[in-house]
């Protein structure tokens, strides 16, 4: 499986021991400091198609993982995700696992029960809007091209939660690894949206 965003924090939780039975190839636009990460820019569609050739799956972790200007959020999180999905389609990749965010639904009120994973987008920020837009692209590719995509609405994936709010949305690194494993190994489907929270 190809992993985009291979130099990022989430990929760092997969590098020591990836999902069992899967050979992960880590890629990132900033690969200069690590010989184990291949250079790859998610804004370059033709490079993505070449990189994805022969891959069974893509774990798409690349993008802007913080709040920022819409120009950058849309270029990386929306246009970049479109390129990954289109390249996966052109390269006949079996499955895409997409790292979305709980911010895509952050303005929904939480009651006494957990929100269902299938709750419609209601972003709490421009960052959340970029993730919601990318989820919509995943839906389009699933419905129009039969793409097999798992969207992970990831909360706070850190070694330990540092605040009460982080605890409410915390995804432990070990659970992140298990979630990626399950997402890669699940039977074929179309679009599935699941919570990335421990």
N, C-alpha and C positions, 0 to 999 in steps of 0.2 A: 504494500500500500504506500502511496505517496502521501507525505505529510507536508502541507504548506505551513508557513509560519514556524519552521523548524527551529529557529533561534529564540522563540518566544517562551514565556513562562509555562504555558500549558504543554507545549511540546517537551519542555524540560522534564515534566513529570512522566513522559513516555520513554525518554531516551535511556534511562538506566535499565529498564525491563519493559519492553513493549508487550502488546497483547500476544498471548500464547498462540503459536501457529502462524503468526504474521511476520513477514520481513518488512520493516518500515524503512523507507527512504526519506530522509529529512531534507527539506528544501527551504530556502529563505532568500529574500532579496539581499540580506546582509549576512553573507556566508563567509566573509573574508577571514574571520578569526577561528574558524572551526573546519578542519578537513573532513569531518563527518557530515557536514551540511552542504548540499549542492546548491549553487546559485540558481534562483528562479524568481521571476517577477510576475505577480498575479495580474499586472496590467498588460502583459505581453501574451496575447492569445495564442499566437503561433508557437511560442516557446512552451506554453502549457500543453498544447496538443502533443508536441514532441516528447515532453517529459512524462506525460500520462500514457504513452503508447505501451501496451502490454500490461498495464497495472490493473489489478482486480478492484481496487478501491482507492478513494482519495479521502483523507481526513483533512478538511479545510479549516485550519486554525489561523490563517493569515488575516491581516487587516489591522485597522486602528482600534486598539482595545482600550480606548479612553475617550472622554468627551473632548471635542475639538471643533474646528471650523467645518461647516457643511461641505465645503469644497473638497477637503481631505476625506471626510467620512464617506461621502458619496463616491469619490474616486476609488477608494480602497475597499470599503465594506459593501458597496452596492455594485459598482462596475467591476471590481475585482472578483466578487462572487459570481456575477454573470459570466465572466471569462472562465472561471473554474468550472461552472456548470456546463457551459458550451464546449469547453475543451474535453470534459469528461464524456459528453455526448458524442463528440466527433471521434474520440479515442476508444469508444465502446467500453468505458469503465463500468463495472457491475454496480457499484454503490458509492455514493458520496455521503460522508458524515460531516455535517456543517456545525461549527461552533457558533450558535446564536447566543442570546443573552436574556436573562430575566428582565432587563430593561426594555425589551420589546413589548412587555405587558405590564410595565411598572406602575401605570396609573389605575389599574384595577384595584378596587378595595379588597383587602383580605379580611375575611370574617374568621369564624372559629374553625373553618375547614380549609384545607389546602385548595388552592386554585387548580382546576383541571389543566392538564398540559395542553389541551386543545383549545383553551380560551383564546378568543380573537385578539389580535394585536391591539395594544393601547399604550404606545410608548411614553416613557416619562422624560424623554430628552431627545436631542438630535441624534445622539449616539444610539438610543433605543430605536429611533425612527429608521436609522440606517440598518439596524438588525432586522426590524420588522419588514423593511423593503426587501432585504435579502431573503427572508423567509417567504415572501410573496413570489420572488423569482423561483425559489425551490418548488413552490406549488405549481407555477406555470410549467416548469420542466417536467414535473411529475405527471401533470394532467395532459400536456400536449405531446410529450416525447416518451412517456412511460418510464421516466427516470426513477431510480430507487434511491431515495434520500431520507436520511435521518437527521432531523434538526434537534440539537441539544440546547435547551434554554438554560445556559450555565449561570449559576449564581456567583458566589465569591469563592474561587478556587485558589486557595492559599494553603501553606503548610498548617497554619492554625488560625482560627478566627480571632480577631483582635477587638471586635466590638459586638454588642448584642445584636445589632442589625446584621453584621456579617455572619453571626451564628445562625440567624434565621434562614439565610440563603447559602450557607457554607457547603461546598463540595470538597471533600478531602481529596488529596492527590491519589490515594489508593482507590477511592470510589470513582474518580475520573478515569483511571486506568480500566477499572471494571466496566464502566459505562461505554468506553470506546470499544472494549472487547465485545460486549453484548451488541453494540451497534454494528460492528463488522460481521459478527457471526449470526445475526438474526435471519430468519427466513426472508426470502424476497418479498418486498412490498412496494408501495408507491411512496407517498409522503407520510412520515411519522414524525410527530413532535413530542419530545419527552423532556421532563425536567432534569436538569443537571444539579441536583441538590442532595446532599447526604441525608 
